[in-house]
Amino acid sequence: MISAIIGAISFTPVIILYFLIILGAPVGEYVMGGKKRIIPKESRPPFITALIVQLILLFILLQVGGIIPFLLEPPLTCGIGYFFALYLLFNAAISLFSFSRKEKLFVAPLYLITSICFWATLLLNS
């Protein structure tokens, strides 16, 4: 339960970052290798999809952690949770090898902390 709360708190800045990118804020240095300060409008739709996936990810984490009730069957939710735990670990690895210093120092640790919390929540609650 505590790991789910820590994971949700550590992932919230990433969700806010993606929301700001969609709005056109100059925070592009934290994603995609920091190539653009402001992400062009034609490059923002994938961020909308990623934001939706991240909100689902957060929702699944809170369900597995017992913070909110399950909407899907618990085994299915846990299966989806394992997918998201791997997804976060993969994102952390990619961000650690980014050319952007800001992405390495800000986004990668948040992905890694959330991934660890996801794994802990899944392993302790399933």
Secondary structure, DSSP 8 states (H G I E B T S, - for coil): -HHHHHHHHHHHHHHHHHHHHHHT-S-GGGSGGG--SS--GGG-HHHHHHHHHHHHHHHHHHHHTTSS--SS-HHHHHHHHHHHHHHHHHHHHHHHT-S-HHIIIIIHHHHHHHHHHHHHHHHHH-
